[in-house]
Amino acid sequence: MGKIGKGRMKSAAVAASVPQTRDAVVEAIAEIGRGQRELARIRAAMNDALAEIKASFELSAEPLARTLDVLREGVQIYCEAHRQELTLRGKTKTVLFASGEVKWRTTPPKVTIKGVEAVLDSLRRFGLGRFIRTREEISKEAILAEPEIVAQVPGLKIEQVEEFVIEPFEAELGGVS
């Protein structure tokens, strides 16, 4: 909504077509269904076209990507073989070349866990509970099960809205997804 001067407001005109009879509502819902199916066909055609375009560009890029991978690997092999002289015996981690630079960087430590339950059991057995996080959370499921008990709790509100949904009837094709 935009303002037009003192006290006057401007809003877009509503272009709703309001059915006047039950039969008109039936026809409007049928038209909505036809429109939704046409949108789905247009969306599918767009996605088909995008997939073809993407595949075409990926096919064009593939040889260049392979060439770049080979070049990167070659540069890394050379630099690893000459690392001591390039880094001045480890005094630097960056080497400047006329066309660019190479760097050796150590990533930050990262914890990976395989078998969470087994690791939790092991930490408990070894008395290492300080490495186990306990999280307190509000149980929304429990609140919804007993709303009258928490009705007066400040900051807690249970909301419910009514939605208007139109679902045109559609038949499924047998054996086709």
C-alpha positions as CSV (number, residue, x, y, z in Angstrom):
1,M,0.0,0.0,0.0
2,G,1.4,3.4,-0.9
3,K,0.6,6.8,0.6
4,I,-0.8,9.5,-1.7
5,G,-0.9,12.8,0.4
6,K,-2.6,13.5,3.7
7,G,-4.7,10.7,5.0
8,R,-5.4,9.0,1.7
9,M,-4.0,5.6,0.9
10,K,-3.7,3.9,-2.4
11,S,-4.0,0.2,-2.8
12,A,-4.0,-2.2,-5.8
13,A,-7.4,-3.1,-7.1
14,V,-8.7,-6.5,-6.4
15,A,-9.4,-8.4,-9.6
16,A,-11.2,-11.4,-8.0
17,S,-13.9,-13.1,-10.0
18,V,-16.5,-14.1,-7.4
19,P,-18.7,-17.0,-8.4
20,Q,-22.4,-16.2,-7.9
21,T,-23.8,-19.8,-7.8
22,R,-22.8,-23.2,-6.6
23,D,-22.4,-24.3,-10.3
24,A,-20.0,-21.3,-10.9
25,V,-17.9,-22.5,-7.9
26,V,-17.7,-26.0,-9.4
27,E,-16.5,-24.5,-12.7
28,A,-14.0,-22.2,-11.0
29,I,-12.5,-25.1,-9.1
30,A,-12.3,-27.1,-12.3
31,E,-10.6,-24.1,-14.0
32,I,-8.1,-23.9,-11.1
33,G,-7.3,-27.6,-11.6
34,R,-6.8,-27.1,-15.3
35,G,-4.6,-24.0,-14.6
36,Q,-2.5,-26.0,-12.0
37,R,-2.0,-28.8,-14.5
38,E,-0.9,-26.4,-17.2
39,L,1.5,-24.7,-14.8
40,A,2.9,-28.2,-14.0
41,R,3.4,-28.8,-17.7
42,I,5.1,-25.5,-18.2
43,R,7.4,-26.1,-15.2
44,A,8.2,-29.6,-16.5
45,A,9.1,-28.2,-19.9
46,M,11.3,-25.5,-18.3
47,N,13.1,-28.1,-16.2
48,D,13.6,-30.3,-19.2
49,A,15.1,-27.4,-21.2
50,L,17.3,-26.4,-18.2
51,A,18.5,-30.0,-17.9
52,E,19.4,-30.1,-21.6
53,I,21.3,-26.7,-21.3
54,K,23.1,-27.8,-18.2
55,A,24.1,-31.1,-19.8
56,S,25.4,-29.3,-22.9
57,F,27.5,-26.9,-20.8
58,E,28.8,-29.7,-18.6
59,L,29.8,-31.7,-21.7
60,S,31.7,-28.6,-23.0
61,A,33.4,-28.0,-19.6
62,E,34.4,-31.6,-18.9
63,P,37.6,-31.7,-21.1
64,L,38.8,-28.4,-19.6
65,A,38.1,-29.5,-16.0
66,R,40.2,-32.7,-16.7
67,T,43.0,-30.6,-18.1
68,L,42.9,-28.3,-15.1
69,D,43.0,-31.3,-12.7
70,V,46.0,-32.7,-14.5
71,L,47.8,-29.3,-14.3
72,R,46.9,-28.8,-10.6
73,E,48.2,-32.3,-9.8
74,G,51.5,-31.6,-11.7
75,V,52.1,-28.3,-9.9
76,Q,51.4,-30.0,-6.6
77,I,53.8,-32.9,-7.3
78,Y,56.5,-30.4,-8.4
79,C,56.0,-28.2,-5.3
80,E,55.9,-31.1,-2.9
81,A,59.2,-32.5,-4.4
82,H,60.9,-29.1,-4.1
83,R,59.1,-28.0,-0.9
84,Q,62.3,-27.5,1.2
85,E,63.9,-25.1,-1.3
86,L,60.6,-23.3,-2.2
87,T,59.7,-22.7,1.5
88,L,63.2,-21.7,2.5
89,R,63.5,-24.9,4.6
90,G,60.0,-24.4,6.1
91,K,60.3,-20.7,7.0
92,T,57.3,-19.8,4.8
93,K,54.1,-21.6,3.7
94,T,53.5,-19.4,0.6
95,V,55.6,-19.4,-2.5
96,L,55.3,-16.7,-5.1
97,F,55.7,-17.5,-8.8
98,A,55.5,-15.0,-11.7
99,S,52.0,-16.3,-12.6
100,G,50.6,-16.9,-9.1
101,E,51.3,-18.5,-5.8
102,V,51.0,-21.8,-4.0
103,K,50.3,-22.2,-0.3
104,W,50.4,-25.0,2.2
105,R,47.7,-24.5,4.8
106,T,46.7,-26.6,7.8
107,T,43.0,-26.9,8.4
108,P,41.6,-26.3,11.9
109,P,41.1,-29.5,14.0
110,K,37.8,-31.3,13.3
111,V,36.1,-34.1,15.2
112,T,34.5,-36.9,13.3
113,I,32.4,-39.5,15.0
114,K,31.4,-42.9,13.7
115,G,28.8,-44.7,15.8
116,V,27.5,-42.0,18.1
117,E,25.9,-44.3,20.6
118,A,29.1,-46.4,20.9
119,V,31.2,-43.3,21.5
120,L,28.8,-42.0,24.1
121,D,28.9,-45.3,25.9
122,S,32.7,-45.3,25.8
123,L,32.9,-41.7,27.1
124,R,30.5,-42.6,30.0
125,R,32.5,-45.8,30.8
126,F,35.8,-43.9,30.9
127,G,34.3,-41.2,33.2
128,L,34.6,-38.6,30.5
129,G,31.0,-37.1,30.9
130,R,32.4,-33.6,30.4
131,F,32.7,-34.4,26.7
132,I,28.9,-35.1,26.5
133,R,26.6,-32.2,25.9
134,T,23.2,-32.2,27.6
135,R,20.7,-29.9,25.9
136,E,17.5,-28.5,27.6
137,E,14.7,-27.8,25.2
138,I,11.0,-27.0,25.5
139,S,8.9,-30.0,24.5
140,K,6.3,-28.6,22.1
141,E,4.7,-32.0,21.8
142,A,4.1,-32.2,25.6
143,I,2.7,-28.6,25.6
144,L,0.2,-29.4,22.8
145,A,-0.8,-32.6,24.7
146,E,-1.7,-30.5,27.8
147,P,-2.3,-26.9,26.7
148,E,-4.5,-26.0,29.7
149,I,-1.7,-26.6,32.2
150,V,0.7,-24.1,30.5
151,A,-1.9,-21.6,29.4
152,Q,-0.7,-18.9,31.9
153,V,3.1,-19.3,31.3
154,P,4.5,-15.9,30.1
155,G,6.1,-16.0,26.7
156,L,4.2,-19.2,25.7
157,K,1.3,-19.0,23.3
158,I,-0.5,-21.8,21.4
159,E,-1.7,-20.6,18.0
160,Q,-4.0,-22.2,15.5
161,V,-5.2,-20.7,12.2
162,E,-7.9,-21.8,9.8
163,E,-6.7,-22.0,6.2
164,F,-8.8,-22.1,3.1
165,V,-7.6,-24.8,0.7
166,I,-8.9,-25.5,-2.8
167,E,-8.0,-29.0,-4.1
168,P,-9.2,-29.8,-7.6
169,F,-9.9,-33.5,-8.2
170,E,-7.2,-35.2,-10.2
171,A,-6.9,-38.8,-11.3
172,E,-3.6,-40.6,-11.1
173,L,-2.3,-42.6,-14.1
174,G,-1.9,-46.2,-13.2
175,G,1.7,-47.5,-13.1
176,V,3.1,-44.0,-14.0
177,S,4.8,-41.8,-11.4
